[in-house]
Amino acid sequence: MFKKILVPVDIDYPDTAALVYRKAKSIAELSQADIHLVTVMPGFSMPMVAAMVPEDVRQQAAARIMAAQEQFVTDNCDPGVTASLRTGKNWEEIIRAADEWQADLIVVYHNRHREVNEVFSQSCSQRVTDHANCSVLRLRKVQSSK
C-alpha cells in the first residue's frame, strides 16, 4: 500500500481542495500513510515578466498564499499533515515535490471545465500523470460525501 501521499491543493478553490484532501485521507487511512500538501505559486521565469513584477509584490503574494495554506490545513486537515509552498510551473513543482519527498502516490484533481485551454496545452493533472515517477490518481467530479 501507499506510505506517502502528495496532494497538490489550489488554495484559491478551498472547497474543492478540501474534497480532494478527504479522498486522499480515505486512501491514507488504509495503510496509515502520511499526507503532504503542496501549493504552487506561479513563477516569474520569463525575464520580461519578472522585470514587471516588483519583489515586494512577489513577497506579498507568497505571504498571502502561505497564510491561506496554513488556514486551509488548520480548517480541513488532521494533525500530522504537512504542507509546503513552491514557486514555478505547477506540474513541474508537483513532480519535484513528489520526488524530493519520495511520494508513492500523487492525488490530483482534474477539472474538465477547462477543455478549451487543453486544446492548446495539456492540463496540469495530465502533465503530472505523464511525467511523475510514482502512481497518480486523477479525481474527477469530486463531490461532498456529507
C-alpha positions as CSV (number, residue, x, y, z in Angstrom):
1,M,0.0,0.0,0.0
2,F,0.9,3.7,-0.2
3,K,3.0,5.2,2.6
4,K,3.5,8.8,1.3
5,I,0.7,10.6,-0.5
6,L,1.3,14.0,-2.0
7,V,-1.8,16.2,-2.5
8,P,-1.5,19.3,-4.6
9,V,-4.1,21.9,-3.5
10,D,-5.2,25.1,-5.1
11,I,-6.0,27.4,-2.1
12,D,-8.0,29.7,-4.4
13,Y,-10.6,26.8,-4.5
14,P,-10.7,25.7,-0.9
15,D,-13.9,23.7,-1.1
16,T,-12.6,21.5,-4.0
17,A,-9.2,21.2,-2.2
18,A,-10.9,20.0,0.9
19,L,-12.8,17.4,-1.0
20,V,-9.6,16.2,-2.7
21,Y,-7.9,16.1,0.7
22,R,-10.7,14.0,2.2
23,K,-10.4,11.5,-0.7
24,A,-6.6,11.2,-0.2
25,K,-7.2,10.9,3.6
26,S,-9.5,7.9,2.9
27,I,-6.7,6.2,1.0
28,A,-4.1,7.1,3.6
29,E,-6.2,5.6,6.4
30,L,-6.0,2.2,4.7
31,S,-2.2,1.9,5.3
32,Q,-1.5,4.7,7.8
33,A,0.2,6.7,5.1
34,D,1.5,10.3,5.6
35,I,0.0,13.1,3.6
36,H,1.9,16.2,2.4
37,L,0.0,19.1,0.8
38,V,1.8,21.2,-1.8
39,T,0.6,24.5,-3.2
40,V,2.4,26.0,-6.2
41,M,2.6,29.7,-6.7
42,P,3.2,30.8,-10.3
43,G,6.8,31.7,-11.0
44,F,8.2,34.6,-12.9
45,S,10.7,32.7,-15.1
46,M,10.3,34.9,-18.1
47,P,12.7,37.9,-17.6
48,M,10.2,40.3,-19.2
49,V,7.5,39.3,-16.7
50,A,9.9,39.2,-13.7
51,A,11.1,42.7,-14.5
52,M,7.4,44.0,-14.5
53,V,6.6,42.5,-11.0
54,P,8.4,44.1,-8.1
55,E,10.0,41.9,-5.4
56,D,7.7,43.3,-2.7
57,V,4.6,42.3,-4.7
58,R,6.0,38.7,-5.1
59,Q,6.7,38.6,-1.3
60,Q,3.2,39.8,-0.5
61,A,1.7,37.2,-2.8
62,A,3.8,34.4,-1.3
63,A,2.8,35.6,2.2
64,R,-0.9,35.6,1.3
65,I,-0.7,32.1,-0.3
66,M,1.2,30.8,2.7
67,A,-1.3,32.2,5.2
68,A,-4.2,30.8,3.1
69,Q,-2.5,27.4,3.0
70,E,-1.9,27.4,6.8
71,Q,-5.6,28.3,7.3
72,F,-6.6,25.5,5.0
73,V,-4.6,23.0,6.9
74,T,-6.0,24.2,10.2
75,D,-9.6,24.1,9.0
76,N,-9.5,20.9,7.0
77,C,-6.6,18.6,7.9
78,D,-5.8,16.1,10.6
79,P,-2.8,16.7,12.9
80,G,0.4,15.5,11.3
81,V,-0.4,16.6,7.8
82,T,2.4,18.7,6.4
83,A,2.4,21.4,3.7
84,S,4.8,23.4,1.6
85,L,4.7,26.3,-0.8
86,R,6.6,26.1,-4.1
87,T,7.1,28.5,-6.9
88,G,7.3,27.7,-10.6
89,K,5.3,25.8,-13.2
90,N,2.6,23.9,-11.3
91,W,3.1,20.4,-12.8
92,E,6.9,20.6,-12.6
93,E,6.9,21.7,-9.0
94,I,4.4,19.0,-8.0
95,I,6.6,16.3,-9.6
96,R,9.7,17.8,-7.9
97,A,7.9,17.8,-4.5
98,A,6.9,14.2,-5.0
99,D,10.4,13.2,-6.0
100,E,12.1,15.1,-3.1
101,W,9.6,13.7,-0.5
102,Q,9.7,10.2,-2.2
103,A,5.9,10.1,-2.5
104,D,4.5,6.9,-3.8
105,L,1.1,8.4,-4.8
106,I,0.0,11.8,-6.0
107,V,-3.7,12.6,-5.8
108,V,-4.7,15.4,-8.2
109,Y,-8.0,16.9,-9.2
110,H,-8.8,17.2,-13.0
111,N,-11.1,20.0,-13.9
112,R,-12.9,19.1,-17.1
113,H,-14.3,22.6,-17.4
114,R,-11.0,23.8,-19.0
115,E,-11.2,21.8,-22.2
116,V,-10.6,24.9,-24.4
117,N,-7.3,25.6,-22.7
118,E,-6.3,21.9,-23.0
119,V,-6.6,22.2,-26.8
120,F,-3.5,24.4,-26.6
121,S,-1.7,22.9,-23.7
122,Q,-2.2,19.8,-21.6
123,S,-3.8,20.2,-18.1
124,C,-1.7,20.2,-15.0
125,S,-3.1,16.8,-14.0
126,Q,-2.3,15.3,-17.4
127,R,1.3,16.5,-17.2
128,V,1.7,15.2,-13.7
129,T,0.3,11.8,-14.8
130,D,2.6,11.7,-17.9
131,H,5.8,12.7,-16.1
132,A,5.5,11.6,-12.4
133,N,7.8,8.9,-11.1
134,C,5.1,7.4,-8.9
135,S,1.5,6.5,-9.2
136,V,-1.0,9.2,-9.8
137,L,-4.7,9.2,-9.0
138,R,-6.7,11.8,-11.1
139,L,-10.0,12.6,-9.4
140,R,-12.9,14.0,-11.4
141,K,-16.3,15.2,-10.3
142,V,-15.3,15.3,-6.7
143,Q,-18.4,15.7,-4.5
144,S,-19.0,16.0,-0.8
145,S,-20.0,12.8,1.0
146,K,-22.0,14.8,3.5
